[in-house]
């Protein structure tokens, strides 16, 4: 499968991997940062779902 036809989450993952590797960030730092990002976006998703169910 070419990246051109890949789902958006795959494209984003590839972009993030390239960015992190180009900046030679340590794996432990990357994983810690990704956990913070994941929690933040989970809260945003939950908030959006709660707002849409209130409509």
C-alpha positions in Angstrom: 0.0 0.0 0.0 1.4 3.4 -0.9 1.3 6.2 1.6 -0.8 8.2 -0.8 -3.7 5.8 -0.3 -3.1 5.2 3.4 -5.6 6.2 6.1 -5.0 9.6 7.7 -3.8 8.1 10.9 -1.0 6.2 9.1 0.0 9.4 7.2 0.2 11.3 10.5 2.1 8.5 12.2 4.7 8.4 9.4 5.1 12.2 9.6 5.5 12.1 13.3 8.1 9.4 13.1 10.1 11.3 10.5 9.9 14.5 12.6 11.1 12.7 15.7 13.8 10.8 14.0 15.1 13.8 12.2 15.5 15.6 15.5 17.2 12.6 17.1 15.0 12.7 20.2 15.6 9.8 22.6 13.0 7.0 22.6 12.1 7.4 26.3 11.5 11.1 25.8 9.3 10.5 22.7 7.2 7.9 24.5 6.7 10.1 27.6 5.7 13.0 25.3 3.3 10.8 23.4 1.6 9.7 26.6 1.0 13.3 27.4 -0.3 14.0 23.9 -2.6 10.9 24.1 -4.1 12.0 27.4 -4.7 15.5 26.0 -6.5 14.2 22.9 -8.5 11.6 24.8 -9.9 14.5 27.0 -10.6 16.5 23.8 -12.4 13.6 22.2 -14.4 12.9 25.4 -15.4 16.5 25.7 -16.5 16.6 22.0 -18.5 13.4 22.4 -20.2 14.8 25.5 -21.0 18.1 23.7 -22.5 16.2 20.7 -24.6 14.0 22.9 -26.0 17.0 24.7 -27.4 18.4 21.4 
